[in-house]
Amino acid sequence: MNDVRIAAAGLLTQQDLDRLGPTFNCAIPVVDDGMFDDLLAQLNEIHIEPLGKGAFVRTARD
């Protein structure tokens, strides 16, 4: 195997972390203080549709 390292960022619930198991060991918890409510609301408006080998991303307003 080569030494390719992959980095990713995501918003996960505790259930997601439980499903990933103990090998996923680099989660940084955030306090649920409403600070990300606006961002989460905007992310919830994104729709992704499969399109051949890629995807079409649009907002609910499109």
Steps between C-alpha positions, in 0.01 A plus 500: 500500500627851424525782752208706369334686784141611475354794692129575521270715709141418579214559737424173681252403766586275792316222317732553199805474726364185664449345157858587393631321806820531703733524198362849430689690767533858384163662572489849648171557685324836487254640751139516381464873563320603182817646349464283188121519461518736200761283325304181567180660367680596178652152463154347542385693191754328271371224277738257327385301201707220341603590145698234315844481660450821697227688680289811454486720809231764536329695772130469571455843339626385156 
